[in-house]
């Protein structure tokens, strides 16, 4: 009976670790999207700086349309500060 109780505790701990690992993986996947938004806008800004014209400027502005860049930066900074970010993942 004691072995079953020990096994039960081990299995419970194992599933808790697995749940934590899955949660971290989901968080990384969510924030990867935000990271891509920021890197995409940065590339467009670099292109505009290298070739300043209306087309490259509009590409840069469109990259951050509808507060996409603001949301991405806010989500990443909040998650790194342990404030759950926009999607409820603390990375602190």
N, C-alpha and C positions, 0 to 999 in steps of 0.2 A: 504494500500500500504506500509505503514511504517513497519507493521508486516512482510510482505513478504521480505522486504529488510533486516530486522534484522535476519530473518530465513535464508536467503541466506548467510549472513555473518557467522552465527553460523555453517551452513553446511560446508562452505568453510574451516573454522578453524578446524572443526571436521575431515574433510578429510585430511588436512595437518598433523594433529596429527597422524592419522591412517597411512599415508604414511611414516612418520618418524618412527613409531613403526615397520612397516614392513621392512623398510630399516635396522634398528638396528637388527632385528631378522635375516635377511639375512646375515648381517656382522658376527653376533655371530656364525651362522652355518658355514660360510666360515672359520673363525678362529678356530673353534672347530677341523676342520681337521688338521690345523697346530699344535694345541696343542696336538692332538693324536700322530702326527709324533714325536714330541719332547719326549713325555712320553714313547712311544714305544722304542725309541733309548736309553732313560735313563734306562729303564728296562733291555735292552740288555747290556748296559755298566755295570750295577750293577751285572748282571750274569757273565760277563767276569771277573770283579774284584773279585767276590766270587770264581770263578772256572776258573783261567787263563789257557786256552788251545786254540788250533787252532780253534776248533769248535765255542766256545763262542766268540772268537775274530772276526771270520768271520761273525757271526750273528750280532755283534755290527756294523761292517763296512757296512754290507749290509743294516742295518736299515737306514743309512744315505747316501745310494747310490744315485748318480746323484744329489748331492747337496740338497737333500730333507731337511736335518736338517738346512743347511744354509738358505734356502728359508723360512722355517718355523720360525726360530728365527728372521730373517730380517723383515718378514711380521708383526709379532706380535710387535716387537719393534717400527717399523715405525708407526703402527696404534696407539700405545699407546702414541707416541710422536706427533700425529696429522699430520703425513706426508703421509697419505693415504695408506700406506702399498702396498703390491703387488696387492691387489684386490680392492683398492679404498675406504676402510672403515676407517674413523678416529674414534678412541675410546677416544681421548683426550677431 
